[in-house]
Amino acid sequence: MKNCQQITQLASDAQDRQLRTREKLQLYSHIMMCQGCRAFYKNIDTLSQMMQTMKSQSHDINKDSNS
């Protein structure tokens, strides 16, 4: 079983790459039991989605200003 530090690293990695099946199982089984890591995973996922939205909006603004 991985510790919280290792799980938060996996959660971060999941934002940048596709996790292997074993890593996914380790991550999801841990966050089901650990409230702190579950909150971290939720927060990092929300931040990632916000960054993607900002990136998309920035791209749209730049595209419009070049027209």
C-alpha positions in Angstrom: 0.0 0.0 0.0 1.3 3.4 -0.9 1.5 6.2 1.6 -0.1 9.7 1.2 3.0 11.3 -0.3 3.2 8.6 -3.0 -0.5 8.9 -3.7 -0.4 12.7 -4.1 2.4 12.2 -6.6 0.3 9.7 -8.5 -2.6 12.2 -8.5 -0.3 14.9 -9.9 1.1 12.4 -12.5 -2.5 11.6 -13.6 -2.9 15.2 -14.8 0.1 14.8 -17.1 0.0 11.3 -18.3 -2.2 8.2 -18.5 -1.7 6.1 -15.4 -1.1 2.4 -15.7 -3.9 0.1 -14.5 -2.0 -0.8 -11.3 -1.4 2.9 -10.6 -5.0 3.7 -11.1 -6.1 1.0 -8.7 -3.6 2.2 -6.1 -4.8 5.8 -6.5 -8.5 5.1 -6.4 -8.4 2.5 -3.6 -6.4 4.9 -1.5 -8.6 8.0 -2.1 -11.7 5.9 -1.2 -10.2 5.5 2.3 -8.2 8.7 2.8 -10.2 12.0 3.1 -7.0 14.1 2.8 -5.8 12.5 -0.4 -9.4 12.5 -1.8 -9.6 16.3 -1.2 -6.1 16.7 -2.8 -7.2 14.7 -5.8 -10.4 16.7 -6.2 -8.6 20.0 -5.9 -5.9 19.1 -8.4 -8.5 17.9 -10.8 -10.4 21.1 -10.5 -7.3 23.2 -11.0 -6.4 21.2 -14.1 -9.8 21.7 -15.6 -9.6 25.5 -14.8 -6.2 25.7 -16.5 -7.5 23.9 -19.6 -10.4 26.4 -19.7 -8.1 29.4 -19.3 -5.8 28.0 -22.0 -8.7 27.5 -24.4 -10.1 31.0 -23.7 -6.6 32.5 -24.2 -6.3 30.7 -27.5 -9.8 32.0 -28.6 -8.8 35.6 -27.6 -5.6 35.4 -29.5 -7.3 33.9 -32.5 -9.9 36.7 -32.5 -7.3 39.5 -32.1 -5.4 38.2 -35.2 -8.5 38.3 -37.4 
